[in-house]
């Protein structure tokens, strides 16, 4: 689910998802025109806990 929230330059977006099992996960990002592609992020999901990650997009220099 992708939700637009207020604030930030150009607006902030939140992506929410659920996993079926705790463990280590890797999140890779698609290319977004006009921005550098972020590196993939590895993170741990713990049963019964929420995990919050922040990814900042950096505008490409032209």
Beta strands, then each sheet from edge to edge (+ up, - down):
strand 1: 2-5
strand 2: 12-15
strand 3: 23-27
strand 4: 41-45
sheet 1: 1+ 2-
sheet 2: 3+ 4-
end
